[in-house]
Amino acid sequence: MTSNERPSPYRRQPYGTPPFNESPRPRVEEDTLQRGKLKNEQKEFVLTLKENMPGRFLRIVEHNGEHHDLIMVPGSGLEDFYAAFVRMVEANIDFPPANNPCIS
């Protein structure tokens, strides 16, 4: 038997399968406290304030066709997130966009 015929203990697992000794994590119960949705151009944003055993969090999901992105903000960071968001909105107002044909 040559070295490339021996099975490797480090072989890659097929994508999406858990490692040998891990089982899937159990689903955590979550309560929805508030939900909002907004559309802008071709994007849709869904904001959901949720609560589970570890605490509260804000889930922001951006849907863009078949693709989506997710941001989770822990409840302990919501005030800082809000303050940073307000600063970005104010900066957007204070600094008009440059003359860029790609920006509408």
C-alpha positions in Angstrom: 0.0 0.0 0.0 1.4 3.4 -0.9 1.0 6.5 1.2 -1.7 8.0 -1.1 -3.8 4.8 -0.7 -4.1 5.1 3.1 -7.2 6.9 4.4 -6.3 10.2 6.0 -7.6 11.0 9.5 -7.7 14.6 8.4 -10.0 14.1 5.4 -12.5 16.8 4.6 -16.1 16.3 5.5 -18.7 16.9 2.8 -20.1 20.5 3.0 -22.9 20.9 5.4 -22.2 17.8 7.6 -21.3 18.3 11.2 -17.9 17.1 12.5 -17.7 13.5 13.8 -18.8 14.0 17.5 -21.0 17.0 17.1 -24.8 16.9 16.9 -26.8 19.8 15.5 -27.6 22.5 18.1 -31.1 22.4 19.5 -33.5 25.2 18.4 -33.7 28.0 20.9 -37.2 29.3 21.8 -37.5 33.0 20.8 -40.3 35.5 21.5 -40.9 38.2 18.9 -41.4 41.6 20.7 -41.6 43.9 17.7 -41.3 43.6 13.9 -41.0 46.1 11.1 -40.4 45.9 7.4 -39.3 48.5 4.9 -38.5 48.5 1.2 -35.9 50.7 -0.6 -35.2 50.3 -4.3 -34.9 46.5 -4.9 -34.1 45.7 -1.2 -36.3 44.8 1.6 -35.3 45.1 5.3 -37.0 43.2 8.1 -36.2 44.3 11.6 -37.2 42.0 14.5 -36.7 42.6 18.2 -36.6 39.2 19.8 -36.0 37.7 23.2 -34.7 34.3 24.3 -33.1 32.9 27.4 -29.8 34.7 27.0 -31.5 38.0 26.4 -32.9 40.4 23.8 -31.5 41.1 20.4 -32.3 42.9 17.2 -32.2 40.8 14.0 -31.9 42.7 10.7 -32.4 40.8 7.5 -31.7 42.3 4.1 -33.4 40.6 1.2 -32.1 41.3 -2.3 -33.7 38.9 -4.7 -32.5 35.4 -3.9 -29.7 36.7 -1.7 -30.1 37.8 2.0 -27.8 39.1 4.7 -28.3 39.0 8.4 -27.1 41.2 11.3 -27.7 40.4 14.9 -27.3 43.1 17.5 -27.4 42.1 21.2 -29.8 44.1 23.3 -26.8 45.4 25.4 -25.4 47.1 22.2 -28.7 48.6 20.8 -28.1 52.1 22.3 -24.6 52.3 20.8 -25.9 50.9 17.5 -28.6 53.5 17.4 -26.2 56.3 18.2 -23.8 55.2 15.4 -26.8 54.9 13.0 -28.0 58.4 13.8 -24.5 59.7 13.2 -24.5 58.0 9.8 -27.9 59.5 8.9 -26.7 63.0 9.9 -23.5 62.6 7.9 -25.6 61.6 4.9 -27.6 64.8 5.2 -24.6 67.0 5.9 -22.5 65.8 3.1 -24.4 65.6 -0.2 -23.3 62.9 -2.6 -20.5 63.6 -5.1 -21.4 64.0 -8.7 -21.3 60.3 -9.5 -23.5 58.9 -12.3 -23.7 55.5 -10.5 -25.5 57.2 -7.5 -29.1 58.0 -8.1 
